[in-house]
């Protein structure tokens, strides 16, 4: 199954790369968002090479930026129009309206998950028009309509928006926490109204895909709020009752969150006996959902090392040849003949991370000292890019780059720096792209695989990476009388 996942995902990535070279239409935006959700599963749950981790982060940002087309979103006009579209609802008008709304919801879900909700007008409108448009439109529809072919697509849509609110509340920072909380409560009340609508119980019994999506969304809310929600029946449908293979794929996907034991017992058999033969006939999004189901099985089996993924490079990198070590590290190049004693070496090897940053900060030149002083003592956590990030400019330009300096002290690395550390070296490129210049600092020497990995990244990806390690670092510190 893992080989199938890698091969199929590479095919999807190839198609995606082609569509990213132009402005996507609505159908392509829908596909790109679903693929991005799969890639986030991969990023969170699978082991990739350090290079692929960075390339995947950049690829996801590229998708998120590419689908966020202001002219198409237009202040989330699709949400604003819902009351009007629902006023004289027909199955066709509701189908078109909810299609557009669901695409816009998924665009915003991707922005939330990628940490790209910063308070723009469009961000604001997603929440305000969720209230004035979606909530009002749904309540009006429930007040005046009892036709299931009209109510069902609307039901899917409010569940999707509720899911978006809870996803937002699980991210950082929560600029719209109060609005999202209020909207989640209002959407839950609307969901309750849908469930209690005459004829809906029969619909849920006969539509396992909808019922499983309902149960999955409610369970997602319960997991976040730590409160039980009792207005739905949580009995899981028998998936054998789903005759449509496409609906069954979606049913399995909801089942992951509803009853994983049932999912892992049933999905592999269906995959090997049915899905793998029909896979080539599926549409793009259906293929993505099959792969998301496969990824859940592989995660459960802890079969998560992906070595054959080909993540596209979606931006041009250029070696920043203007950057030279002697411009930013005092007397670099003059220190080579400095002699080291065993006492010198042991002193620096015994430095902890803070002491090492303090020592190196003393030899940094041509950068505002107040910035260096701030960066050398900043707190570190899961969101850090590197130990120090210092703004630098190429002479004669106003373009800002960032000198990013990951540190590994002798207390952290007992012998030599291994290839396992390369993601820490590469991570600045995930955040700054071509604006990153990395200098990796350690008093320890590197292993041959470590240096070879740096050479490959420099040669194949044009990432600007320098090292200040081992005796080279120690001699420079001693030459500058830091030790």
TORKOL-4160 file (C-alpha; in steps of 0.2 Angstrom, whole numbers, padded with zeros to 4 digits, m for minus):
483
<pt num="1" X="0000" Y="0000" Z="0000"/>
<pt num="2" X="0014" Y="0012" Z="0003"/>
<pt num="3" X="0022" Y="0009" Z="m0014"/>
<pt num="4" X="0004" Y="0013" Z="m0021"/>
<pt num="5" X="0003" Y="0029" Z="m0011"/>
<pt num="6" X="0020" Y="0035" Z="m0016"/>
<pt num="7" X="0018" Y="0032" Z="m0034"/>
<pt num="8" X="0000" Y="0038" Z="m0035"/>
<pt num="9" X="0004" Y="0054" Z="m0025"/>
<pt num="10" X="0019" Y="0058" Z="m0037"/>
<pt num="11" X="0006" Y="0057" Z="m0051"/>
<pt num="12" X="m0005" Y="0069" Z="m0042"/>
<pt num="13" X="0009" Y="0081" Z="m0038"/>
<pt num="14" X="0014" Y="0081" Z="m0056"/>
<pt num="15" X="m0003" Y="0086" Z="m0061"/>
<pt num="16" X="m0004" Y="0099" Z="m0047"/>
<pt num="17" X="0013" Y="0107" Z="m0052"/>
<pt num="18" X="0006" Y="0110" Z="m0070"/>
<pt num="19" X="m0010" Y="0118" Z="m0064"/>
<pt num="20" X="0000" Y="0130" Z="m0052"/>
<pt num="21" X="0008" Y="0138" Z="m0067"/>
<pt num="22" X="m0008" Y="0147" Z="m0071"/>
<pt num="23" X="m0023" Y="0154" Z="m0062"/>
<pt num="24" X="m0034" Y="0140" Z="m0057"/>
<pt num="25" X="m0053" Y="0139" Z="m0061"/>
<pt num="26" X="m0066" Y="0134" Z="m0048"/>
<pt num="27" X="m0064" Y="0116" Z="m0051"/>
<pt num="28" X="m0045" Y="0116" Z="m0050"/>
<pt num="29" X="m0046" Y="0126" Z="m0034"/>
<pt num="30" X="m0057" Y="0113" Z="m0027"/>
<pt num="31" X="m0044" Y="0100" Z="m0032"/>
<pt num="32" X="m0029" Y="0109" Z="m0026"/>
<pt num="33" X="m0037" Y="0112" Z="m0008"/>
<pt num="34" X="m0041" Y="0093" Z="m0007"/>
<pt num="35" X="m0024" Y="0089" Z="m0012"/>
<pt num="36" X="m0016" Y="0101" Z="0000"/>
<pt num="37" X="m0026" Y="0092" Z="0014"/>
<pt num="38" X="m0019" Y="0076" Z="0009"/>
<pt num="39" X="m0001" Y="0083" Z="0009"/>
<pt num="40" X="m0004" Y="0090" Z="0026"/>
<pt num="41" X="m0008" Y="0072" Z="0032"/>
<pt num="42" X="0008" Y="0067" Z="0024"/>
<pt num="43" X="0018" Y="0081" Z="0032"/>
<pt num="44" X="0011" Y="0078" Z="0050"/>
<pt num="45" X="0011" Y="0059" Z="0050"/>
<pt num="46" X="0025" Y="0053" Z="0039"/>
<pt num="47" X="0044" Y="0053" Z="0039"/>
<pt num="48" X="0052" Y="0062" Z="0024"/>
<pt num="49" X="0069" Y="0067" Z="0020"/>
<pt num="50" X="0075" Y="0084" Z="0026"/>
<pt num="51" X="0075" Y="0091" Z="0009"/>
<pt num="52" X="0057" Y="0085" Z="0005"/>
<pt num="53" X="0051" Y="0092" Z="0022"/>
<pt num="54" X="0056" Y="0109" Z="0016"/>
<pt num="55" X="0050" Y="0107" Z="m0002"/>
<pt num="56" X="0033" Y="0101" Z="0005"/>
<pt num="57" X="0031" Y="0116" Z="0016"/>
<pt num="58" X="0035" Y="0128" Z="0002"/>
<pt num="59" X="0023" Y="0118" Z="m0010"/>
<pt num="60" X="0009" Y="0119" Z="0002"/>
<pt num="61" X="0012" Y="0138" Z="0004"/>
<pt num="62" X="0012" Y="0139" Z="m0015"/>
<pt num="63" X="m0005" Y="0130" Z="m0016"/>
<pt num="64" X="m0013" Y="0141" Z="m0002"/>
<pt num="65" X="m0007" Y="0157" Z="m0011"/>
<pt num="66" X="m0013" Y="0151" Z="m0028"/>
<pt num="67" X="m0031" Y="0147" Z="m0023"/>
<pt num="68" X="m0033" Y="0163" Z="m0013"/>
<pt num="69" X="m0038" Y="0173" Z="m0028"/>
<pt num="70" X="m0046" Y="0190" Z="m0021"/>
<pt num="71" X="m0056" Y="0193" Z="m0037"/>
<pt num="72" X="m0064" Y="0175" Z="m0036"/>
<pt num="73" X="m0067" Y="0176" Z="m0017"/>
<pt num="74" X="m0073" Y="0194" Z="m0018"/>
<pt num="75" X="m0075" Y="0196" Z="0001"/>
<pt num="76" X="m0083" Y="0179" Z="0002"/>
<pt num="77" X="m0098" Y="0185" Z="m0009"/>
<pt num="78" X="m0104" Y="0167" Z="m0010"/>
<pt num="79" X="m0108" Y="0167" Z="0009"/>
<pt num="80" X="m0116" Y="0184" Z="0007"/>
<pt num="81" X="m0128" Y="0178" Z="m0007"/>
<pt num="82" X="m0134" Y="0162" Z="0002"/>
<pt num="83" X="m0150" Y="0170" Z="0010"/>
<pt num="84" X="m0154" Y="0177" Z="m0008"/>
<pt num="85" X="m0151" Y="0160" Z="m0016"/>
<pt num="86" X="m0161" Y="0151" Z="m0003"/>
<pt num="87" X="m0176" Y="0162" Z="m0003"/>
<pt num="88" X="m0183" Y="0154" Z="m0018"/>
<pt num="89" X="m0174" Y="0138" Z="m0017"/>
<pt num="90" X="m0173" Y="0125" Z="m0031"/>
<pt num="91" X="m0162" Y="0110" Z="m0031"/>
<pt num="92" X="m0152" Y="0118" Z="m0045"/>
<pt num="93" X="m0150" Y="0135" Z="m0037"/>
<pt num="94" X="m0145" Y="0127" Z="m0020"/>
<pt num="95" X="m0133" Y="0115" Z="m0028"/>
<pt num="96" X="m0124" Y="0130" Z="m0037"/>
<pt num="97" X="m0124" Y="0141" Z="m0022"/>
<pt num="98" X="m0117" Y="0127" Z="m0010"/>
<pt num="99" X="m0104" Y="0122" Z="m0023"/>
<pt num="100" X="m0097" Y="0139" Z="m0023"/>
<pt num="101" X="m0098" Y="0141" Z="m0004"/>
<pt num="102" X="m0090" Y="0124" Z="m0001"/>
<pt num="103" X="m0075" Y="0129" Z="m0012"/>
<pt num="104" X="m0073" Y="0146" Z="m0003"/>
<pt num="105" X="m0074" Y="0137" Z="0014"/>
<pt num="106" X="m0060" Y="0125" Z="0009"/>
<pt num="107" X="m0049" Y="0139" Z="0003"/>
<pt num="108" X="m0051" Y="0147" Z="0020"/>
<pt num="109" X="m0048" Y="0130" Z="0029"/>
<pt num="110" X="m0032" Y="0129" Z="0020"/>
<pt num="111" X="m0027" Y="0147" Z="0025"/>
<pt num="112" X="m0031" Y="0142" Z="0043"/>
<pt num="113" X="m0021" Y="0126" Z="0043"/>
<pt num="114" X="m0006" Y="0135" Z="0035"/>
<pt num="115" X="m0006" Y="0149" Z="0048"/>
<pt num="116" X="m0011" Y="0162" Z="0035"/>
<pt num="117" X="m0025" Y="0171" Z="0043"/>
<pt num="118" X="m0018" Y="0188" Z="0049"/>
<pt num="119" X="m0033" Y="0199" Z="0049"/>
<pt num="120" X="m0036" Y="0205" Z="0031"/>
<pt num="121" X="m0053" Y="0211" Z="0025"/>
<pt num="122" X="m0056" Y="0195" Z="0017"/>
<pt num="123" X="m0052" Y="0185" Z="0033"/>
<pt num="124" X="m0064" Y="0197" Z="0042"/>
<pt num="125" X="m0078" Y="0194" Z="0030"/>
<pt num="126" X="m0076" Y="0175" Z="0031"/>
<pt num="127" X="m0082" Y="0176" Z="0049"/>
<pt num="128" X="m0094" Y="0191" Z="0047"/>
<pt num="129" X="m0103" Y="0184" Z="0032"/>
<pt num="130" X="m0103" Y="0167" Z="0039"/>
<pt num="131" X="m0115" Y="0175" Z="0052"/>
<pt num="132" X="m0125" Y="0187" Z="0041"/>
<pt num="133" X="m0125" Y="0175" Z="0026"/>
<pt num="134" X="m0123" Y="0157" Z="0030"/>
<pt num="135" X="m0131" Y="0156" Z="0047"/>
<pt num="136" X="m0146" Y="0168" Z="0042"/>
<pt num="137" X="m0148" Y="0158" Z="0025"/>
<pt num="138" X="m0148" Y="0141" Z="0033"/>
<pt num="139" X="m0161" Y="0146" Z="0046"/>
<pt num="140" X="m0172" Y="0154" Z="0033"/>
<pt num="141" X="m0171" Y="0138" Z="0023"/>
<pt num="142" X="m0176" Y="0127" Z="0037"/>
<pt num="143" X="m0190" Y="0139" Z="0041"/>
<pt num="144" X="m0198" Y="0137" Z="0024"/>
<pt num="145" X="m0192" Y="0121" Z="0015"/>
<pt num="146" X="m0195" Y="0103" Z="0018"/>
<pt num="147" X="m0188" Y="0095" Z="0002"/>
<pt num="148" X="m0173" Y="0084" Z="0005"/>
<pt num="149" X="m0165" Y="0087" Z="m0012"/>
<pt num="150" X="m0163" Y="0105" Z="m0007"/>
<pt num="151" X="m0159" Y="0102" Z="0011"/>
<pt num="152" X="m0146" Y="0089" Z="0010"/>
<pt num="153" X="m0133" Y="0100" Z="0000"/>
<pt num="154" X="m0136" Y="0114" Z="0012"/>
<pt num="155" X="m0133" Y="0101" Z="0027"/>
<pt num="156" X="m0117" Y="0096" Z="0020"/>
<pt num="157" X="m0112" Y="0115" Z="0018"/>
<pt num="158" X="m0116" Y="0120" Z="0036"/>
<pt num="159" X="m0106" Y="0104" Z="0042"/>
<pt num="160" X="m0091" Y="0110" Z="0032"/>
<pt num="161" X="m0092" Y="0127" Z="0039"/>
<pt num="162" X="m0094" Y="0121" Z="0057"/>
<pt num="163" X="m0078" Y="0110" Z="0054"/>
<pt num="164" X="m0069" Y="0125" Z="0048"/>
<pt num="165" X="m0073" Y="0135" Z="0064"/>
<pt num="166" X="m0067" Y="0121" Z="0075"/>
<pt num="167" X="m0051" Y="0119" Z="0064"/>
<pt num="168" X="m0048" Y="0138" Z="0067"/>
<pt num="169" X="m0051" Y="0136" Z="0085"/>
<pt num="170" X="m0037" Y="0123" Z="0086"/>
<pt num="171" X="m0024" Y="0134" Z="0077"/>
<pt num="172" X="m0013" Y="0148" Z="0083"/>
<pt num="173" X="m0015" Y="0163" Z="0084"/>
<pt num="174" X="m0034" Y="0165" Z="0087"/>
<pt num="175" X="m0037" Y="0182" Z="0081"/>
<pt num="176" X="m0055" Y="0178" Z="0078"/>
<pt num="177" X="m0058" Y="0166" Z="0093"/>
<pt num="178" X="m0074" Y="0174" Z="0099"/>
<pt num="179" X="m0082" Y="0175" Z="0082"/>
<pt num="180" X="m0077" Y="0157" Z="0078"/>
<pt num="181" X="m0084" Y="0151" Z="0095"/>
<pt num="182" X="m0100" Y="0160" Z="0092"/>
<pt num="183" X="m0102" Y="0154" Z="0075"/>
<pt num="184" X="m0098" Y="0136" Z="0080"/>
<pt num="185" X="m0112" Y="0137" Z="0093"/>
<pt num="186" X="m0124" Y="0144" Z="0080"/>
<pt num="187" X="m0119" Y="0131" Z="0067"/>
<pt num="188" X="m0122" Y="0117" Z="0080"/>
<pt num="189" X="m0139" Y="0124" Z="0083"/>
<pt num="190" X="m0142" Y="0124" Z="0064"/>
<pt num="191" X="m0136" Y="0106" Z="0063"/>
<pt num="192" X="m0148" Y="0101" Z="0077"/>
<pt num="193" X="m0162" Y="0109" Z="0067"/>
<pt num="194" X="m0157" Y="0099" Z="0051"/>
<pt num="195" X="m0157" Y="0083" Z="0061"/>
<pt num="196" X="m0174" Y="0086" Z="0069"/>
<pt num="197" X="m0182" Y="0091" Z="0052"/>
<pt num="198" X="m0196" Y="0079" Z="0047"/>
<pt num="199" X="m0189" Y="0066" Z="0035"/>
<pt num="200" X="m0171" Y="0069" Z="0040"/>
<pt num="201" X="m0170" Y="0053" Z="0051"/>
<pt num="202" X="m0175" Y="0042" Z="0036"/>
<pt num="203" X="m0163" Y="0052" Z="0025"/>
<pt num="204" X="m0149" Y="0048" Z="0036"/>
<pt num="205" X="m0153" Y="0030" Z="0037"/>
<pt num="206" X="m0153" Y="0029" Z="0018"/>
<pt num="207" X="m0138" Y="0040" Z="0015"/>
<pt num="208" X="m0123" Y="0033" Z="0025"/>
<pt num="209" X="m0111" Y="0045" Z="0017"/>
<pt num="210" X="m0121" Y="0060" Z="0025"/>
<pt num="211" X="m0124" Y="0051" Z="0041"/>
<pt num="212" X="m0105" Y="0047" Z="0043"/>
<pt num="213" X="m0100" Y="0065" Z="0039"/>
<pt num="214" X="m0112" Y="0071" Z="0052"/>
<pt num="215" X="m0106" Y="0059" Z="0065"/>
<pt num="216" X="m0088" Y="0063" Z="0061"/>
<pt num="217" X="m0091" Y="0082" Z="0062"/>
<pt num="218" X="m0100" Y="0080" Z="0079"/>
<pt num="219" X="m0086" Y="0069" Z="0086"/>
<pt num="220" X="m0073" Y="0082" Z="0080"/>
<pt num="221" X="m0083" Y="0096" Z="0090"/>
<pt num="222" X="m0084" Y="0084" Z="0105"/>
<pt num="223" X="m0065" Y="0081" Z="0104"/>
<pt num="224" X="m0062" Y="0099" Z="0104"/>
<pt num="225" X="m0075" Y="0105" Z="0117"/>
<pt num="226" X="m0073" Y="0090" Z="0128"/>
<pt num="227" X="m0092" Y="0090" Z="0130"/>
<pt num="228" X="m0104" Y="0077" Z="0123"/>
<pt num="229" X="m0117" Y="0081" Z="0110"/>
<pt num="230" X="m0132" Y="0071" Z="0112"/>
<pt num="231" X="m0144" Y="0077" Z="0098"/>
<pt num="232" X="m0139" Y="0064" Z="0085"/>
<pt num="233" X="m0139" Y="0045" Z="0084"/>
<pt num="234" X="m0121" Y="0039" Z="0083"/>
<pt num="235" X="m0124" Y="0022" Z="0076"/>
<pt num="236" X="m0112" Y="0018" Z="0062"/>
<pt num="237" X="m0120" Y="0013" Z="0046"/>
<pt num="238" X="m0115" Y="m0003" Z="0038"/>
<pt num="239" X="m0104" Y="0002" Z="0024"/>
<pt num="240" X="m0109" Y="m0013" Z="0013"/>
<pt num="241" X="m0126" Y="m0004" Z="0011"/>
<pt num="242" X="m0117" Y="0010" Z="0001"/>
<pt num="243" X="m0118" Y="0004" Z="m0017"/>
<pt num="244" X="m0109" Y="0018" Z="m0025"/>
<pt num="245" X="m0090" Y="0015" Z="m0024"/>
<pt num="246" X="m0087" Y="0034" Z="m0024"/>
<pt num="247" X="m0099" Y="0037" Z="m0009"/>
<pt num="248" X="m0091" Y="0022" Z="m0001"/>
<pt num="249" X="m0073" Y="0031" Z="m0002"/>
<pt num="250" X="m0080" Y="0046" Z="0006"/>
<pt num="251" X="m0089" Y="0035" Z="0019"/>
<pt num="252" X="m0073" Y="0027" Z="0024"/>
<pt num="253" X="m0064" Y="0044" Z="0025"/>
<pt num="254" X="m0077" Y="0049" Z="0038"/>
<pt num="255" X="m0076" Y="0033" Z="0047"/>
<pt num="256" X="m0058" Y="0036" Z="0051"/>
<pt num="257" X="m0064" Y="0049" Z="0064"/>
<pt num="258" X="m0079" Y="0039" Z="0069"/>
<pt num="259" X="m0074" Y="0021" Z="0072"/>
<pt num="260" X="m0056" Y="0018" Z="0067"/>
<pt num="261" X="m0057" Y="m0001" Z="0072"/>
<pt num="262" X="m0071" Y="m0003" Z="0059"/>
<pt num="263" X="m0061" Y="0007" Z="0046"/>
<pt num="264" X="m0045" Y="m0003" Z="0048"/>
<pt num="265" X="m0054" Y="m0020" Z="0047"/>
<pt num="266" X="m0064" Y="m0015" Z="0031"/>
<pt num="267" X="m0054" Y="m0003" Z="0021"/>
<pt num="268" X="m0039" Y="m0014" Z="0017"/>
<pt num="269" X="m0050" Y="m0028" Z="0010"/>
<pt num="270" X="m0060" Y="m0016" Z="m0001"/>
<pt num="271" X="m0044" Y="m0007" Z="m0006"/>
<pt num="272" X="m0035" Y="m0023" Z="m0013"/>
<pt num="273" X="m0051" Y="m0031" Z="m0020"/>
<pt num="274" X="m0060" Y="m0016" Z="m0028"/>
<pt num="275" X="m0052" Y="0001" Z="m0026"/>
<pt num="276" X="m0035" Y="m0003" Z="m0033"/>
<pt num="277" X="m0042" Y="m0009" Z="m0050"/>
<pt num="278" X="m0055" Y="0005" Z="m0051"/>
<pt num="279" X="m0042" Y="0019" Z="m0046"/>
<pt num="280" X="m0038" Y="0024" Z="m0063"/>
<pt num="281" X="m0056" Y="0028" Z="m0067"/>
<pt num="282" X="m0058" Y="0040" Z="m0052"/>
<pt num="283" X="m0059" Y="0058" Z="m0054"/>
<pt num="284" X="m0044" Y="0069" Z="m0046"/>
<pt num="285" X="m0053" Y="0072" Z="m0029"/>
<pt num="286" X="m0059" Y="0054" Z="m0028"/>
<pt num="287" X="m0041" Y="0048" Z="m0030"/>
<pt num="288" X="m0035" Y="0060" Z="m0016"/>
<pt num="289" X="m0048" Y="0053" Z="m0004"/>
<pt num="290" X="m0042" Y="0035" Z="m0008"/>
<pt num="291" X="m0024" Y="0041" Z="m0004"/>
<pt num="292" X="m0030" Y="0049" Z="0012"/>
<pt num="293" X="m0038" Y="0033" Z="0017"/>
<pt num="294" X="m0022" Y="0024" Z="0013"/>
<pt num="295" X="m0012" Y="0036" Z="0023"/>
<pt num="296" X="m0023" Y="0032" Z="0038"/>
<pt num="297" X="m0019" Y="0014" Z="0037"/>
<pt num="298" X="m0001" Y="0016" Z="0035"/>
<pt num="299" X="0000" Y="0028" Z="0050"/>
<pt num="300" X="m0009" Y="0015" Z="0060"/>
<pt num="301" X="0004" Y="0002" Z="0054"/>
<pt num="302" X="0018" Y="0014" Z="0058"/>
<pt num="303" X="0024" Y="0011" Z="0040"/>
<pt num="304" X="0027" Y="0030" Z="0038"/>
<pt num="305" X="0045" Y="0032" Z="0030"/>
<pt num="306" X="0042" Y="0039" Z="0012"/>
<pt num="307" X="0058" Y="0038" Z="0002"/>
<pt num="308" X="0052" Y="0039" Z="m0016"/>
<pt num="309" X="0041" Y="0055" Z="m0015"/>
<pt num="310" X="0046" Y="0068" Z="m0028"/>
<pt num="311" X="0040" Y="0085" Z="m0021"/>
<pt num="312" X="0041" Y="0098" Z="m0035"/>
<pt num="313" X="0052" Y="0113" Z="m0033"/>
<pt num="314" X="0039" Y="0127" Z="m0036"/>
<pt num="315" X="0051" Y="0142" Z="m0035"/>
<pt num="316" X="0068" Y="0147" Z="m0042"/>
<pt num="317" X="0082" Y="0147" Z="m0030"/>
<pt num="318" X="0098" Y="0156" Z="m0033"/>
<pt num="319" X="0114" Y="0154" Z="m0023"/>
<pt num="320" X="0117" Y="0171" Z="m0015"/>
<pt num="321" X="0135" Y="0173" Z="m0021"/>
<pt num="322" X="0136" Y="0191" Z="m0014"/>
<pt num="323" X="0136" Y="0183" Z="0004"/>
<pt num="324" X="0153" Y="0180" Z="0010"/>
<pt num="325" X="0158" Y="0175" Z="0028"/>
<pt num="326" X="0171" Y="0189" Z="0030"/>
<pt num="327" X="0157" Y="0202" Z="0028"/>
<pt num="328" X="0148" Y="0196" Z="0043"/>
<pt num="329" X="0161" Y="0187" Z="0054"/>
<pt num="330" X="0175" Y="0197" Z="0061"/>
<pt num="331" X="0192" Y="0193" Z="0053"/>
<pt num="332" X="0185" Y="0177" Z="0045"/>
<pt num="333" X="0199" Y="0171" Z="0033"/>
<pt num="334" X="0213" Y="0178" Z="0044"/>
<pt num="335" X="0211" Y="0165" Z="0058"/>
<pt num="336" X="0217" Y="0149" Z="0049"/>
<pt num="337" X="0234" Y="0148" Z="0056"/>
<pt num="338" X="0228" Y="0150" Z="0074"/>
<pt num="339" X="0234" Y="0136" Z="0085"/>
<pt num="340" X="0222" Y="0128" Z="0097"/>
<pt num="341" X="0226" Y="0119" Z="0113"/>
<pt num="342" X="0217" Y="0104" Z="0120"/>
<pt num="343" X="0211" Y="0116" Z="0134"/>
<pt num="344" X="0204" Y="0128" Z="0121"/>
<pt num="345" X="0194" Y="0114" Z="0112"/>
<pt num="346" X="0187" Y="0107" Z="0129"/>
<pt num="347" X="0181" Y="0125" Z="0134"/>
<pt num="348" X="0171" Y="0127" Z="0118"/>
<pt num="349" X="0165" Y="0109" Z="0118"/>
<pt num="350" X="0158" Y="0112" Z="0135"/>
<pt num="351" X="0148" Y="0127" Z="0131"/>
<pt num="352" X="0129" Y="0125" Z="0132"/>
<pt num="353" X="0118" Y="0132" Z="0118"/>
<pt num="354" X="0116" Y="0149" Z="0127"/>
<pt num="355" X="0135" Y="0151" Z="0129"/>
<pt num="356" X="0139" Y="0146" Z="0111"/>
<pt num="357" X="0127" Y="0159" Z="0105"/>
<pt num="358" X="0134" Y="0172" Z="0116"/>
<pt num="359" X="0152" Y="0168" Z="0110"/>
<pt num="360" X="0147" Y="0169" Z="0092"/>
<pt num="361" X="0137" Y="0185" Z="0094"/>
<pt num="362" X="0153" Y="0194" Z="0099"/>
<pt num="363" X="0161" Y="0191" Z="0081"/>
<pt num="364" X="0146" Y="0196" Z="0071"/>
<pt num="365" X="0149" Y="0212" Z="0061"/>
<pt num="366" X="0139" Y="0223" Z="0050"/>
<pt num="367" X="0123" Y="0219" Z="0058"/>
<pt num="368" X="0114" Y="0231" Z="0070"/>
<pt num="369" X="0120" Y="0226" Z="0087"/>
<pt num="370" X="0103" Y="0228" Z="0096"/>
<pt num="371" X="0096" Y="0215" Z="0084"/>
<pt num="372" X="0110" Y="0203" Z="0087"/>
<pt num="373" X="0109" Y="0205" Z="0106"/>
<pt num="374" X="0090" Y="0202" Z="0105"/>
<pt num="375" X="0092" Y="0186" Z="0094"/>
<pt num="376" X="0105" Y="0178" Z="0104"/>
<pt num="377" X="0094" Y="0177" Z="0120"/>
<pt num="378" X="0077" Y="0175" Z="0112"/>
<pt num="379" X="0067" Y="0161" Z="0119"/>
<pt num="380" X="0065" Y="0145" Z="0108"/>
<pt num="381" X="0050" Y="0134" Z="0105"/>
<pt num="382" X="0041" Y="0124" Z="0092"/>
<pt num="383" X="0038" Y="0139" Z="0080"/>
<pt num="384" X="0056" Y="0145" Z="0079"/>
<pt num="385" X="0065" Y="0146" Z="0062"/>
<pt num="386" X="0083" Y="0145" Z="0068"/>
<pt num="387" X="0092" Y="0150" Z="0084"/>
<pt num="388" X="0096" Y="0167" Z="0077"/>
<pt num="389" X="0088" Y="0176" Z="0062"/>
<pt num="390" X="0097" Y="0192" Z="0057"/>
<pt num="391" X="0091" Y="0204" Z="0043"/>
<pt num="392" X="0105" Y="0207" Z="0030"/>
<pt num="393" X="0105" Y="0217" Z="0013"/>
<pt num="394" X="0115" Y="0215" Z="m0002"/>
<pt num="395" X="0126" Y="0230" Z="m0005"/>
<pt num="396" X="0117" Y="0243" Z="m0017"/>
<pt num="397" X="0100" Y="0235" Z="m0014"/>
<pt num="398" X="0085" Y="0237" Z="m0002"/>
<pt num="399" X="0081" Y="0218" Z="m0003"/>
<pt num="400" X="0081" Y="0210" Z="0014"/>
<pt num="401" X="0088" Y="0193" Z="0016"/>
<pt num="402" X="0090" Y="0183" Z="0032"/>
<pt num="403" X="0106" Y="0176" Z="0040"/>
<pt num="404" X="0099" Y="0161" Z="0049"/>
<pt num="405" X="0110" Y="0153" Z="0061"/>
<pt num="406" X="0105" Y="0136" Z="0068"/>
<pt num="407" X="0117" Y="0131" Z="0083"/>
<pt num="408" X="0121" Y="0114" Z="0090"/>
<pt num="409" X="0133" Y="0115" Z="0105"/>
<pt num="410" X="0145" Y="0102" Z="0111"/>
<pt num="411" X="0133" Y="0097" Z="0125"/>
<pt num="412" X="0120" Y="0093" Z="0112"/>
<pt num="413" X="0132" Y="0084" Z="0100"/>
<pt num="414" X="0143" Y="0072" Z="0109"/>
<pt num="415" X="0153" Y="0066" Z="0094"/>
<pt num="416" X="0150" Y="0072" Z="0077"/>
<pt num="417" X="0135" Y="0081" Z="0068"/>
<pt num="418" X="0125" Y="0068" Z="0059"/>
<pt num="419" X="0114" Y="0069" Z="0044"/>
<pt num="420" X="0099" Y="0068" Z="0056"/>
<pt num="421" X="0102" Y="0087" Z="0060"/>
<pt num="422" X="0100" Y="0093" Z="0042"/>
<pt num="423" X="0082" Y="0097" Z="0044"/>
<pt num="424" X="0087" Y="0110" Z="0056"/>
<pt num="425" X="0099" Y="0117" Z="0043"/>
<pt num="426" X="0086" Y="0117" Z="0029"/>
<pt num="427" X="0071" Y="0124" Z="0039"/>
<pt num="428" X="0075" Y="0142" Z="0036"/>
<pt num="429" X="0071" Y="0139" Z="0017"/>
<pt num="430" X="0054" Y="0133" Z="0022"/>
<pt num="431" X="0050" Y="0150" Z="0029"/>
<pt num="432" X="0061" Y="0162" Z="0019"/>
<pt num="433" X="0063" Y="0153" Z="0003"/>
<pt num="434" X="0077" Y="0161" Z="m0008"/>
<pt num="435" X="0079" Y="0175" Z="0005"/>
<pt num="436" X="0087" Y="0163" Z="0017"/>
<pt num="437" X="0106" Y="0162" Z="0020"/>
<pt num="438" X="0111" Y="0148" Z="0032"/>
<pt num="439" X="0126" Y="0147" Z="0043"/>
<pt num="440" X="0126" Y="0131" Z="0053"/>
<pt num="441" X="0136" Y="0133" Z="0069"/>
<pt num="442" X="0144" Y="0119" Z="0080"/>
<pt num="443" X="0160" Y="0116" Z="0089"/>
<pt num="444" X="0159" Y="0098" Z="0083"/>
<pt num="445" X="0164" Y="0092" Z="0066"/>
<pt num="446" X="0152" Y="0084" Z="0054"/>
<pt num="447" X="0151" Y="0066" Z="0048"/>
<pt num="448" X="0154" Y="0063" Z="0029"/>
<pt num="449" X="0135" Y="0060" Z="0026"/>
<pt num="450" X="0131" Y="0077" Z="0034"/>
<pt num="451" X="0143" Y="0086" Z="0023"/>
<pt num="452" X="0137" Y="0077" Z="0008"/>
<pt num="453" X="0119" Y="0081" Z="0012"/>
<pt num="454" X="0124" Y="0100" Z="0013"/>
<pt num="455" X="0133" Y="0098" Z="m0004"/>
<pt num="456" X="0118" Y="0090" Z="m0012"/>
<pt num="457" X="0106" Y="0104" Z="m0006"/>
<pt num="458" X="0118" Y="0117" Z="m0012"/>
<pt num="459" X="0121" Y="0109" Z="m0029"/>
<pt num="460" X="0103" Y="0102" Z="m0033"/>
<pt num="461" X="0092" Y="0116" Z="m0025"/>
<pt num="462" X="0104" Y="0131" Z="m0025"/>
<pt num="463" X="0101" Y="0134" Z="m0006"/>
<pt num="464" X="0114" Y="0145" Z="0001"/>
<pt num="465" X="0122" Y="0136" Z="0016"/>
<pt num="466" X="0138" Y="0139" Z="0025"/>
<pt num="467" X="0145" Y="0130" Z="0040"/>
<pt num="468" X="0155" Y="0137" Z="0055"/>
<pt num="469" X="0161" Y="0121" Z="0063"/>
<pt num="470" X="0174" Y="0111" Z="0073"/>
<pt num="471" X="0191" Y="0118" Z="0073"/>
<pt num="472" X="0186" Y="0132" Z="0060"/>
<pt num="473" X="0174" Y="0139" Z="0073"/>
<pt num="474" X="0186" Y="0137" Z="0088"/>
<pt num="475" X="0201" Y="0146" Z="0078"/>
<pt num="476" X="0189" Y="0160" Z="0074"/>
<pt num="477" X="0184" Y="0163" Z="0092"/>
<pt num="478" X="0202" Y="0162" Z="0098"/>
<pt num="479" X="0208" Y="0174" Z="0085"/>
<pt num="480" X="0195" Y="0186" Z="0090"/>
<pt num="481" X="0200" Y="0184" Z="0109"/>
<pt num="482" X="0183" Y="0177" Z="0113"/>
<pt num="483" X="0191" Y="0162" Z="0122"/>
